[in-house]
Amino acid sequence: MPIINFTNPISIVVAVVLFVLVLYLGRELKKSLVVGIMLFLFIALLVGHTIEFITIANTSEVVYKAITTSATYDLVFIFLSFISYLWVDDIEVKAGKKKSIDNGLEWFWNKV
C-alpha cells in the first residue's frame, strides 16, 4: 500500500484541512515560504509514490489502483499549492513594498 493512502476518505480530509491551515498561516504571516514548504512536501510525496510504484514488482490490482489514485491526488494538491504559493507571494510582495520581478497570477486575469 502507498505511503499515504489517499483512497481513504479520512486521509483526504486530513490533507485538505492541513492544506487550508497552512494556507491561512502563510496568508496571515505574509510569508510565501510557509506555502512553499507545503508545495515541496507534496512533491516529495509524489516522488515517494512514484518510487513505490516502480519498485513494487508484483502488485495486485488493489495496490496498483491505490498508488495511482494517491499519485493523482498528489498532483491535484501540487497544483493547488503552486497557485496558493503564487497568491501568498503576491501578498508578501505588496505588504513588504518590494518590487516584484513577475506577477505569476497575472495570466489568470489577462484578457487574450
N, C-alpha and C positions, 0 to 999 in steps of 0.2 A: 504494500500500500504506500501511497505517497507520504512525503514528509509531513505536509499539512494537507489534509484531505478536504477539498472544497466540495465534495459530493455530499458532505454532511451539512445540513442547513444551519446548524448552530455555529459551525466554523465560518460560514459566510457572514452570519450576523455579527460575530465577534470581530471579523476583519473589517466590516463596514463601520462598526462602532469605533474601533481603534483608528480607522482612517479619518472619520469625522472629528474625533477628538484631537488627533494630530493636526488636522487642517485648522481647527479652531485655535489650537495653541499657536500654530505658526502665524495665523492672522492676527491674533492678539499681541504676540511678541513682535510682529512685523519682521520676522526672520524667515527667509526662504530656505535656510539650511535645515530647519526642522522638517519641512515637507520634502526636501531633497533627500534626507536620510530615509524617509519612508519610501521614496521612489527607489533608492538603491536596495532597500530591503526586499521590495517586491521583485526587482531584477535578480537579486541573489536567490530568491525563492524559485523564480522561473528557471534559473540555471540549475538549481538543485533538482527540480522536477525533470528537466531535460537529461541530466546525468543519470538520474534514476531510470528514466525511460530507456536510455541507451544501454545501461549496464545490466538490466534485468533481461536475461535471455529468454527464458520460458515463462511468459506471462499469461495468465488466464485472461479471458475477456473482461472480467470484472476489474482486474488490476489495470489493464490497458485503458478501459473507459475512465477509471478513477484518475489516472495520471493525465490523460488528455483533457478531461474536464477541469482538473486543477490547473493545468497549464493555460487553459482558456480563461479561467478566472484571473490568473496571474496577469495575463495580457490586458484584461479589462482594468484591473487595478493599476497597472503600469500607465495606461492611457490616462486614467483619472488623476493619478499622482502627478503626471507630467503637466497636465492642464492646470492642476492646483498649484504646482510649483511656479508656473509662469504667472499665475494670478497673484500669489503671495509675493513673488519677486517684484511685480509691478507695484504692489502696495508698499513694499520696502523701499523701492526707489523713490516713490512720491513722498513718503514720510521722511526719508533722510535727505531730501532735496539733492539727490545725487543725479548725475547725468546718466541716462540710460543709453547704452550702445544701440540696442534694438528692442523695440516693443514687441515681444513674442506673441502677444494676444491680438495685435492689431489686425492680423489677417482674418480674424473672426468677424470684425465689424466692417472691413473694407467692402465696398460695392464694386463688383467687377464690371 
